[in-house]
Amino acid sequence: MDSLLATALVLIVVLLGLLFSGQLIGLALASSGMFALLVLVGGGQIGMVGRLQFNIVNSFVVGAVPLFVFMGFVFIHSGIADRIYGAVTPLVSKFPGGLLHTNVVAGAVFGACCGSSIGGTAAVGSVALPQLKSRGYDRGLSYGSVAAGGSMSILIPPSVSFIIYGVFVGESIGALFIAGVVPGLLMTSLFMAYIVVRAVRNPKVAPTPQEIPGREILRGLVTVIPVFGTIFVVLGSIYLGVATPTEAASFGGVMALVNAAAYKRLTWDMIRRATTETVKVTCMVLILLVGAQFFSMGISMLRLPSTLAAWLVSLPVHPLVIVALVAVFYIVLGMFMEGMAIMLLSLPITFPIMMSLGYSPVWFGVLVTVFIQVGLLTPPVGVAIYITHKISGDTDMTTAIKGALPFAAVMLLTGILLVAFPWLATWLPSLMMGRAY
């Protein structure tokens, strides 16, 4: 045990040294994994390096990542995101808080079109913030609702986070997508409840809701029927087992282009921008995925995860204490690292621990995603806060941070409810997939 602890400390020092040197997180993980394989494990493991990176990139399931991301960026750069926002506005504007609810609901709807939290936040923020400013909404609450709504893309299927988690741990992508539905709707409802409470306690944070004629509501919904039809077919084909996530993502990408053409927004410039953004996001994800695979293989061959899991299970504490420690671990990491990097860095360690405690891998996938979502709204890294701040044009980021932190607390509440009631994540996939999760 002492020698294993010393080995773990050496590996941690190497990893932290590479991270603090400014190396890309994916490359730091890969370098640490190669150091573990070649130096700590030994035995001529160099031949494994080439096979690892080929096997992970050559995965059919991983092909869904760029396709879903492309679908989302087509919706953004074609202006269809504006139409989604406009269609949702009449449905929720009568509630106390008005357009603030639109940010949350539109974020959830857009999450069903785009698996990227970066794209979701940018889409919601670019449409919403100018309207909120012109109508006199409270800045902090406006920024917080935009960041929270945009971050829903990581939880509402199809989520890139679920795809990467499923690939890494070998779990069904379809089951993970279904498992994210109820927690996603729950979190959206809690966001809206918080906005209502704030608006009722202090009406100055939002103008008085205006009554919108039913004809206008119907007109807005009719304009986005093709978009909702695309979402329904893409996700429905996965849930019904008609298509794999990659096949459904391929269809979604084509239908996104068809939608853009139907709205007369299909241009070469739009395709170029959507493709360029897709390549950037996909390269980032693949570098992280390959690096994490190296790191995972290295520590697995050193028996670090299995030894740590056995030690934690033997402790005379309730399993919920270990779950709480894992939650704190993710929240702290979320303050300093990007969500996908956190997931791929931590899963080689946390996944075996949670499985040894008897928890569902599908439930844990949803829980990890919620905790990563919290990291999108917590400084100093807080990607969703940063994007919202940049779109707002403000010079001081303090307002955006203060506005987002209550929504981060609501996300934490959702995580607590998932721990207290695991069926919130497992009931729907068990019902639809015909097996217990």
For each residue, the residues with C-beta under 8 A, 3 or more apart:
1: 4 5 307
2: 5 6
3: 6 7
4: 1 7 8 302 303 304 307
5: 1 2 8 9
6: 2 3 9 10
7: 3 4 10 11 40 302 304
8: 4 5 11 12 302 304
9: 5 6 12 13
10: 6 7 13 14 40
11: 7 8 14 15 32 35 36 40 298 299 302 304
12: 8 9 15 16
13: 9 10 16 17
14: 10 11 17 18 31 32 35
15: 11 12 18 19 28 29 32 295
16: 12 13 19 20
17: 13 14 20 21
18: 14 15 21 23 27 28 31 32
19: 15 16 23 25 28
20: 16 17
21: 17 18
22:
23: 18 19 27 28 31
24: 27 28 287
25: 19 28 29 288 291 337 338 341 345
26: 29 30 284 287 288 289 290 291 292 341
27: 18 23 24 30 31 287 291
28: 15 18 19 23 24 25 31 32 291
29: 15 25 26 32 33 288 291 292 294 295 344 345
30: 26 27 33 34 290 291 294 295
31: 14 18 23 27 28 34 35
32: 11 14 15 18 28 29 35 36 294 295 298
33: 29 30 36 37 291 293 294 295 296 297 298 299
34: 30 31 37 38 49 294 298
35: 11 14 31 32 38 39 40 298
36: 11 32 33 39 40 41 295 298 299 301 302
37: 33 34 40 41 45 46 48 49 294 297 298 301
38: 34 35 41 42 45 46
39: 35 36 42
40: 7 10 11 35 36 37 298 302
41: 36 37 38 45 298 301 302
42: 38 39 45
43:
44: 47
45: 37 38 41 42 48 49 301
46: 37 38 49
47: 44 50 51
48: 37 45 51 52 297
49: 34 37 45 46 52 53 294
50: 47 53 54
51: 47 48 54 55
52: 48 49 55 56 290 293 294 297
53: 49 50 56 57 290 293 294
54: 50 51 57 58
55: 51 52 58 59
56: 52 53 59 62 167 289 290 293
57: 53 54 62 286 289 290
58: 54 55
59: 55 56 62 63 167
60: 63 244 246
61: 64 163 166 167 173 244 245 246
62: 56 57 59 65 163 167 286 289
63: 59 60 66 67 246 249
64: 61 67 68 158 163 173 244 245 246 248 249
65: 62 68 69 115 160 163 164 282 285 286
66: 63 69 70 278 279 281 282
67: 63 64 70 71 246 249 250 252 253
68: 64 65 71 72 114 115 158 160 163 249 252 253
69: 65 66 72 73 114 115 116 119 160 277 278 281 282
70: 66 67 73 74 253 256 274 275 278
71: 67 68 74 75 113 114 234 249 252 253 255 256
72: 68 69 75 76 110 113 114 115 116 119 120 123 153
73: 69 70 76 77 114 116 119 273 274 275 277 278
74: 70 71 77 78 80 253 256 257 259 260 270 271 274
75: 71 72 78 80 81 84 110 113 114 123 227 256 259
76: 72 73 80 81 114 119 122 123 274
77: 73 74 270 273 274 277
78: 74 75 256 259 260 263 265 266 270 274
79: 82 83 263 265
80: 74 75 76 83 84 224 227 256 259 260 263 265
81: 75 76 84 85 110 123 124 126 127
82: 79 85 86 127
83: 79 80 86 87 223 224 227 263
84: 75 80 81 87 88 106 109 110 113 224 227
85: 81 82 88 89 102 106 124 127 128
86: 82 83 89 220 223
87: 83 84 90 91 220 221 223 224
88: 84 85 91 92 102 105 106 109 220
89: 85 86 92 93 99 102 106 220
90: 87 93 212 216 217 220
91: 87 88 105 217
92: 88 89 95 101 102 105 192
93: 89 90 98 99 101 102 209 210 212
94: 209 210 211 212
95: 92 98 101 192 195 196 209
96: 195 196 199 200 203 206 209
97: 100 101 192 195 196 198 199 205 206 209
98: 93 95 101 102 137 199 206 207 209 210
99: 89 93 102 103 128 131 132 135 137 206
100: 97 103 104 132 137 141 142 145 195 199 206
101: 92 93 95 97 98 104 105 145 192 195
102: 85 88 89 92 93 98 99 105 106 128
103: 99 100 106 107 124 128 132 142 145 146 148 149
104: 100 101 107 108 145 148 149 152 188 191 192 195
105: 88 91 92 101 102 108 109 149 188 192
106: 84 85 88 89 102 103 109 110 124 127 128 149
107: 103 104 110 111 120 121 124 146 148 149 150 151 152 153
108: 104 105 111 112 149 152 156 184 185 188
109: 84 88 105 106 112 113 231
110: 72 75 81 84 106 107 113 114 120 123 124 150 152 153
111: 107 108 114 120 152 153 154 155 156 157 159 184
112: 108 109 156 157 158 231 235
113: 71 72 75 84 109 110 227 230 231 256
114: 68 69 71 72 73 75 76 110 111 119 120 123 153
115: 65 68 69 72 153 154 158 159 160 161 163
116: 69 72 73 119 120 153 160 281
117: 120 121 150 151 153 154 339 373 376 383 384
118: 121 122 281 383 387
119: 69 72 73 76 114 116 122 123 153 277 281
120: 72 107 110 111 114 116 117 123 124 149 150 151 152 153 154
121: 107 117 118 124 125 146 147 149 150 151 153 376 383 384 387 388
122: 76 118 119 125 126 150 387 391
123: 72 75 76 81 110 114 119 120 126 127 150
124: 81 85 103 106 107 110 120 121 127 128 146 149 150
125: 121 122 128 129 146 147 150 387 388 391 392
126: 81 122 123 129 391
127: 81 82 85 106 123 124 130 131
128: 85 99 102 103 106 124 125 131 132 142 146
129: 125 126 132 133 142 143 146 388 391 392
130: 127 133 134
131: 99 127 128 134 135
132: 99 100 103 128 129 135 137 142 146
133: 129 130 136 137 139 142
134: 130 131
135: 99 131 132 207
136: 133 207
137: 98 99 100 132 133 141 142 205 206 207
138: 141 142 204 205 206
139: 133 142 143 392 394 399 403
140: 143 144 399 400 402 403
141: 100 137 138 144 145 195 198 205 206 403
142: 100 103 128 129 132 133 137 138 139 145 146 403
143: 129 139 140 146 147 385 388 389 392 399 400 403 404
144: 140 141 147 148 377 400 402 403 404 405 406 407
145: 100 101 103 104 141 142 148 149 191 195 403 407
146: 103 107 121 124 125 128 129 132 142 143 149 150 388 391
147: 121 125 143 144 150 151 376 377 382 384 385 387 388 400 403 404 407
148: 103 104 107 144 145 151 152 191 377 384 404 407 410 411
149: 103 104 105 106 107 108 120 121 124 145 146 152 191
150: 107 110 117 120 121 122 123 124 125 146 147 153 384 387 388
151: 107 117 120 121 147 148 154 155 373 376 377 384
152: 104 107 108 110 111 120 148 149 155 156 184 187 188 373
153: 72 107 110 111 114 115 116 117 119 120 121 150 156 159
154: 111 115 117 120 151 159 160 161 339 369 372 373 376
155: 111 151 152 159 161 180 183 184 187 366 369 370 373
156: 108 111 112 152 153 159 180 181 184
157: 111 112 162 176 177 178 180 181 184 235
158: 64 68 112 115 162 163 177 234 235 238 245 248 249 252
159: 111 115 153 154 155 156 162 163 176 177 180 369
160: 65 68 69 115 116 154 163 164 285 340
161: 115 154 155 164 165 339 340 343 369 372
162: 157 158 159 165 166 173 176 177 180 365 369
163: 61 62 64 65 68 115 158 159 160 166 167 173 245
164: 65 160 161 167 168 285 289 340 343 344
165: 161 162 168 169 171 176 343 347 365 368 369
166: 61 162 163 169 170 171 172 173 176 365
167: 56 59 61 62 163 164 170 173 289
168: 164 165 289 292 293 296 343 344 347
169: 165 166 347 351 361 365
170: 166 167
171: 165 166 175 176 361 362 365
172: 166 175 176 362 433
173: 61 64 162 163 166 167 176 177 238 244 245
174: 177 178 238 239 241 245 429 433
175: 171 172 178 179 362 429 433 437
176: 157 159 162 165 166 171 172 173 179 180 362 365 366 429
177: 157 158 159 162 173 174 180 181 235 238 239 245
178: 157 174 175 181 239 428 429 432 433
179: 175 176 182 183 362 363 365 366 425 426 428 429 437
180: 155 156 157 159 162 176 177 183 184 366 369 425
181: 156 157 177 178 184 185 428
182: 179 185 186 424 425 427 428
183: 155 179 180 186 187 366 370 414 418 424 425
184: 108 111 152 155 156 157 180 181 187 188
185: 108 181 182 188 189
186: 182 183 189 190 414 417 424
187: 152 155 183 184 190 191 370 410 411 414
188: 104 105 108 152 184 185 191 192
189: 185 186 192 193
190: 186 187 193 194 410 413 414
191: 104 145 148 149 187 188 194 195 407 410
192: 92 95 97 101 104 105 188 189 195 196
193: 189 190 196 197
194: 190 191 197 198 406 407 410
195: 95 96 97 100 101 104 141 145 191 192 198 199 206
196: 95 96 97 192 193 199 200
197: 193 194 200 201
198: 97 141 194 195 201 202 205
199: 96 97 98 100 195 196 202 203 205 206
200: 96 196 197 203
201: 197 198
202: 198 199 205
203: 96 199 200 206 208
204: 138
205: 97 137 138 141 198 199 202
206: 96 97 98 99 100 137 138 141 195 199 203 209
207: 98 135 136 137 210
208: 203
209: 93 94 95 96 97 98 206
210: 93 94 98 207
211: 94
212: 90 93 94 216 217
213: 216 217
214: 217 218
215: 218 219
216: 90 212 213 219 220
217: 90 91 212 213 214 220 221
218: 214 215 221 222
219: 215 216 222 223
220: 86 87 88 89 90 216 217 223 224
221: 87 217 218 224 225
222: 218 219 225
223: 83 86 87 219 220
224: 80 83 84 87 220 221 227 228
225: 221 222 228 229
226: 229 230 258 259 262
227: 75 80 83 84 113 224 230 231 259
228: 224 225 231 232
229: 225 226 232 233
230: 113 226 227 233 234 252 255 256 259
231: 109 112 113 227 228 234 235
232: 228 229 235 236
233: 229 230 236 237 251 255
234: 71 158 230 231 237 238 248 249 251 252 255
235: 112 157 158 177 231 232 238 239 248
236: 232 233 239 240 242
237: 233 234 240 242 243 247 248 251
238: 158 173 174 177 234 235 241 242 243 244 245 248
239: 174 177 178 235 236 432
240: 236 237
241: 174 238
242: 236 237 238
243: 237 238 247 248 251
244: 60 61 64 173 238 247 248
245: 61 64 158 163 173 174 177 238 248 249
246: 60 61 63 64 67 249 250
247: 237 243 244 250 251
248: 64 158 234 235 237 238 243 244 245 251 252
249: 63 64 67 68 71 158 234 245 246 252 253
250: 67 246 247 253 254
251: 233 234 237 243 247 248 254 255
252: 67 68 71 158 230 234 248 249 255 256
253: 67 68 70 71 74 249 250 256 257
254: 250 251 257 258
255: 71 230 233 234 251 252 258 259
256: 70 71 74 75 78 80 113 230 252 253 259 260
257: 74 253 254 260 261 266 271
258: 226 254 255 261 262
259: 74 75 78 80 226 227 230 255 256 262 263
260: 74 78 80 256 257 263 265 266 270
261: 257 258 264 265 266
262: 226 258 259
263: 78 79 80 83 259 260
264: 261
265: 78 79 80 260 261 270
266: 78 257 260 261 270 271
267: 270 271
268: 271 272
269: 272 273
270: 74 77 78 260 265 266 267 273 274
271: 74 257 266 267 268 274 275
272: 268 269 275 276
273: 73 77 269 270 276 277
274: 70 73 74 76 77 78 270 271 277 278
275: 70 73 271 272 278 279
276: 272 273 279 280
277: 69 73 77 119 273 274 280 281
278: 66 69 70 73 274 275 281 282
279: 66 275 276 282 283
280: 276 277 283 284
281: 66 69 116 118 119 277 278 284 285
282: 65 66 69 278 279 285 286
283: 279 280 286 287
284: 26 280 281 287 288 340
285: 65 160 164 281 282 288 289 340
286: 57 62 65 282 283 289 290
287: 24 26 27 283 284 290 291
288: 25 26 29 284 285 291 292 340 341 344
289: 26 56 57 62 164 167 168 285 286 292 293 344
290: 26 30 52 53 56 57 286 287 293 294
291: 25 26 27 28 29 30 33 287 288 294 295 344
292: 26 29 168 288 289 295 296 344 345 347 348
293: 33 52 53 56 168 289 290 296 297
294: 29 30 32 33 34 37 49 52 53 290 291 297 298
295: 15 29 30 32 33 36 291 292 298 299 345 348
296: 33 168 292 293 299 300 347 348
297: 33 37 48 52 293 294 300 301
298: 11 32 33 34 35 36 37 40 41 294 295 301 302
299: 11 33 36 295 296 302 304 305 348 349
300: 296 297 303 304 305 306 348
301: 36 37 41 45 297 298
302: 4 7 8 11 36 40 41 298 299
303: 4 300 306 307
304: 4 7 8 11 299 300 307 308 349
305: 299 300 308 309 348 349 351 352 353
306: 300 303 309 310 352
307: 1 4 303 304 310 311
308: 304 305 311 312 349 352 353
309: 305 306 312 313 352 353 355 356
310: 306 307 313 314 356
311: 307 308 314 315
312: 308 309 315 322 353 356 357
313: 309 310 356 357
314: 310 311
315: 311 312 322
316:
317: 321 322
318: 321
319: 322 323 357 358 359
320: 323 324 419
321: 317 318 324 325
322: 312 315 317 319 325 326 353 357
323: 319 320 326 327 354 357 359 419
324: 320 321 327 328
325: 321 322 328 329
326: 322 323 329 330 350 353 354
327: 323 324 330 331 367 371 415 419
328: 324 325 331 332
329: 325 326 332 333 346 350
330: 326 327 333 334 342 346 368 371 372 374 375
331: 327 328 334 335 371 374 375 378 412
332: 328 329 335 336
333: 329 330 336 337 342 345 346 375
334: 330 331 337 339 342 371 372 374 375 376 378 381
335: 331 332 375 378 379 380 381
336: 332 333 380 381
337: 25 333 334 341 342 345 375 381
338: 25 341 342 375 381 383
339: 117 154 161 334 342 343 372 373 375 376 383
340: 160 161 164 284 285 288 343 344 372
341: 25 26 288 337 338 344 345
342: 330 333 334 337 338 339 345 346 372 375
343: 161 164 165 168 339 340 346 347 368 372
344: 29 164 168 288 289 291 292 340 341 347
345: 25 29 292 295 333 337 341 342 348
346: 329 330 333 342 343 349 350 368
347: 165 168 169 292 296 343 344 350 351 368
348: 292 295 296 299 300 305 345 351 352
349: 299 304 305 308 346 352 353
350: 326 329 346 347 353 354 368
351: 169 305 347 348 354 355 361 364
352: 305 306 308 309 348 349 355 356
353: 305 308 309 312 322 326 349 350 356 357
354: 323 326 350 351 357 359 361 364
355: 309 351 352 358 359 361 364
356: 309 310 312 313 352 353
357: 312 313 319 322 323 353 354
358: 319 355
359: 319 323 354 355 363 364 422
360: 363 364 422 425 426 437
361: 169 171 351 354 355 364 365
362: 171 172 175 176 179 365 366 425 426 429 437
363: 179 359 360 366 367 418 422 425 426 437
364: 351 354 355 359 360 361 367 368
365: 162 165 166 169 171 176 179 361 362 368 369
366: 155 176 179 180 183 362 363 369 370 418 425
367: 327 363 364 370 371 415 418 419 425
368: 165 330 343 346 347 350 364 365 371 372
369: 154 155 159 161 162 165 180 365 366 372 373
370: 155 183 187 366 367 373 374 411 414 415 418
371: 327 330 331 334 367 368 374 375 415
372: 154 161 330 334 339 340 342 343 368 369 375 376
373: 117 151 152 154 155 339 369 370 376 377 411
374: 330 331 334 370 371 377 378 408 411 412 415
375: 330 331 333 334 335 337 338 339 342 371 372 378 381 382
376: 117 121 147 151 154 334 339 372 373 382 383 384 385
377: 144 147 148 151 373 374 382 384 385 404 405 407 408 411
378: 331 334 335 374 375 381 382 405 408
379: 335 382 385 401
380: 335 336
381: 334 335 336 337 338 375 378 386
382: 147 375 376 377 378 379 385 386 401 404
383: 117 118 121 338 339 376 386 387
384: 117 121 147 148 150 151 376 377 387 388 404
385: 143 147 376 377 379 382 388 389 397 400 401 404
386: 381 382 383 389 390 397
387: 118 121 122 125 147 150 383 384 390 391
388: 121 125 129 143 146 147 150 384 385 391 392 400 404
389: 143 385 386 392 394 397 400
390: 386 387 393
391: 122 125 126 129 146 387 388
392: 125 129 139 143 388 389 400
393: 390
394: 139 389 397 399 400
395:
396: 399
397: 385 386 389 394 400 401
398: 401 402
399: 139 140 143 394 396 402 403
400: 140 143 144 147 385 388 389 392 394 397 403 404
401: 379 382 385 397 398 404 405
402: 140 144 398 399 405
403: 139 140 141 142 143 144 145 147 399 400 406 407
404: 143 144 147 148 377 382 384 385 388 400 401 407 408
405: 144 377 378 401 402 408 409
406: 144 194 403 409 410
407: 144 145 147 148 191 194 377 403 404 410 411
408: 374 377 378 404 405 411 412
409: 405 406 412 413
410: 148 187 190 191 194 406 407 413 414
411: 148 187 370 373 374 377 407 408 414 415
412: 331 374 408 409 415 416
413: 190 409 410 416 417
414: 183 186 187 190 370 410 411 417 418
415: 327 367 370 371 374 411 412 418 419
416: 412 413 419 420
417: 186 413 414 420 421 424
418: 183 363 366 367 370 414 415 421 422 424 425
419: 320 323 327 367 415 416 422
420: 416 417
421: 417 418 424
422: 359 360 363 418 419 425 426
423: 426 427
424: 182 183 186 417 418 421 427
425: 179 180 182 183 360 362 363 366 367 418 422 429
426: 179 360 362 363 422 423 429 430 436 437
427: 182 423 424 430 431
428: 178 179 181 182 431 432
429: 174 175 176 178 179 362 425 426 432 433 437
430: 426 427 433 435 436 437
431: 427 428
432: 178 239 428 429
433: 172 174 175 178 429 430 437
434:
435: 430
436: 426 430
437: 175 179 360 362 363 426 429 430 433
